[in-house]
Amino acid sequence: MPSLRWQPLTTLLLSIAGLGVATYLTITHYDTHVALVCADNGIVNCEKVTTSPQSSIFGIPVAVLGLVFFFPMIALCLPVAWRSADRRIHLARLALSVAGVAMVLYLVSAELFIIKAICLWCTSVHVITFILFVIIVTSAPVVLGVEHSREPGGRHDAVAGSA
């Protein structure tokens, strides 16, 4: 079974970077004295995106939801969490990454089809979240101890092993 060498550190660094951008977006959301550094013309218009009705969900700014996503993701991406024998940690990391990419799909579609503008800061969070998702999903069989066995008749089933 392949070992995880670069995935724990890479996902941790990506999560920290995502937290940094989400923190910046949260600060610029609440502090009107801090200007958002981004183009504000044409298709790239961070201000238009971050002040649109779609920039909040149930009254919660999307930037704050980014903080809510990246804080636990950092904890779940610590090398010690990747080495844990507790499957719940690995399942939580996987579930959170799936939720994150689902949110990214919604936000990108809102930017492109409703707001008709793109925020480069938001796009960086979207890219980080997508890369986290890909790394976590492709690592899931290793950390969850999933092995594929061939049953008589040619059918493949995933059998849970030890993590």
C-alpha positions in Angstrom: 0.0 0.0 0.0 1.5 3.4 -0.9 2.5 5.7 1.9 1.6 9.3 2.3 4.7 11.5 2.1 3.8 14.9 0.8 0.0 15.0 1.3 -0.1 15.9 5.0 2.3 18.8 4.7 0.8 20.0 1.5 -2.8 20.0 2.8 -1.7 21.7 6.0 0.1 24.5 4.0 -2.9 24.9 1.7 -5.3 25.1 4.7 -3.1 27.7 6.3 -3.0 29.7 3.1 -6.8 29.4 2.7 -7.2 30.6 6.3 -5.0 33.6 5.5 -7.1 34.6 2.5 -10.4 34.0 4.3 -9.1 36.1 7.2 -8.2 38.9 4.8 -11.6 38.8 3.1 -13.3 38.8 6.6 -11.4 41.8 7.7 -12.2 43.7 4.5 -15.9 42.7 4.9 -16.2 44.2 8.4 -13.6 47.0 8.4 -14.7 49.7 5.9 -11.3 51.4 6.4 -9.5 48.5 4.8 -9.7 48.5 1.0 -9.9 45.3 -0.8 -6.8 45.1 -3.1 -8.2 44.0 -6.4 -9.2 45.3 -9.8 -12.7 46.8 -10.0 -13.4 46.9 -13.7 -14.8 44.5 -16.2 -15.1 40.8 -15.3 -12.6 41.0 -12.5 -14.4 43.0 -9.7 -13.8 41.9 -6.2 -15.8 44.6 -4.6 -18.9 43.7 -6.8 -18.5 40.1 -5.7 -17.9 40.7 -2.0 -20.7 43.2 -1.7 -23.3 41.2 -3.7 -26.3 39.6 -2.1 -24.6 36.2 -2.8 -21.7 37.2 -0.5 -23.8 36.2 2.5 -25.7 32.9 3.2 -28.4 33.0 5.8 -26.9 36.4 6.9 -23.4 34.9 7.4 -20.7 36.4 5.2 -19.1 33.9 2.9 -15.7 35.0 4.1 -16.7 34.0 7.7 -17.8 30.6 6.3 -14.3 30.3 4.9 -12.9 30.7 8.4 -15.3 28.1 9.6 -14.1 25.8 6.9 -10.3 26.4 7.2 -10.0 26.3 11.0 -11.1 22.6 11.4 -9.4 21.8 8.1 -6.1 22.9 9.5 -6.6 20.6 12.5 -7.6 17.7 10.3 -4.6 18.2 8.0 -2.0 18.2 10.8 0.5 15.4 10.2 -0.6 13.8 13.5 -4.2 13.7 12.2 -3.1 12.1 8.9 -1.3 9.4 11.0 -4.2 8.8 13.3 -5.8 5.3 13.5 -9.2 6.9 14.2 -11.2 6.6 11.0 -13.5 9.4 12.1 -10.7 11.9 11.7 -10.2 10.8 8.1 -13.9 10.7 7.4 -14.3 14.2 8.8 -11.5 15.5 6.6 -13.1 13.8 3.6 -16.6 15.1 4.4 -15.3 18.6 5.0 -13.5 18.7 1.7 -16.6 17.5 -0.1 -18.7 20.2 1.6 -16.0 22.7 0.7 -15.9 21.9 -3.0 -19.7 21.9 -3.1 -19.7 25.4 -1.7 -17.0 26.4 -4.3 -19.3 25.1 -7.1 -22.1 27.2 -5.8 -19.9 30.3 -5.4 -18.3 30.0 -8.8 -21.7 29.6 -10.5 -23.0 32.6 -8.6 -20.0 34.7 -9.7 -20.2 33.7 -13.3 -24.0 33.6 -13.8 -25.6 35.8 -11.2 -23.0 38.5 -10.3 -21.2 38.3 -13.6 -17.9 39.2 -12.0 -15.0 37.3 -10.5 -13.1 38.1 -7.3 -9.4 37.0 -7.6 -9.2 36.6 -3.8 -12.2 34.4 -3.8 -10.8 32.5 -6.8 -7.7 31.8 -4.8 -9.8 30.2 -2.0 -11.7 28.2 -4.6 -8.5 26.9 -6.1 -7.1 26.0 -2.7 -10.3 24.3 -1.7 -10.4 22.3 -5.0 -6.7 21.2 -4.6 -7.4 20.1 -1.0 -10.4 18.1 -2.2 -8.4 16.4 -4.9 -5.6 15.5 -2.5 -7.9 14.3 0.2 -10.2 12.3 -2.1 -7.3 10.6 -3.8 -5.6 9.8 -0.4 -8.9 8.4 1.1 -8.3 4.8 0.1 -4.9 4.8 1.8 -5.9 6.5 5.0 -9.2 4.7 5.3 -7.5 1.3 4.6 -9.7 0.5 1.7 -8.5 -2.5 -0.3 -10.0 -3.9 -3.4 -10.6 -7.6 -3.7 -11.9 -9.7 -6.5 -14.8 -11.9 -5.6 -15.7 -15.0 -7.7 -17.7 -13.8 -10.6 -15.5 -10.8 -11.3 -17.2 -8.3 -9.0 -15.1 -5.7 -7.1 -16.1 -4.6 -3.6 -14.4 -2.2 -1.3 -13.5 -3.9 2.0 -12.6 -1.8 5.0 -9.2 -2.6 6.5 -7.4 -1.1 9.4 -6.4 2.5 9.2 
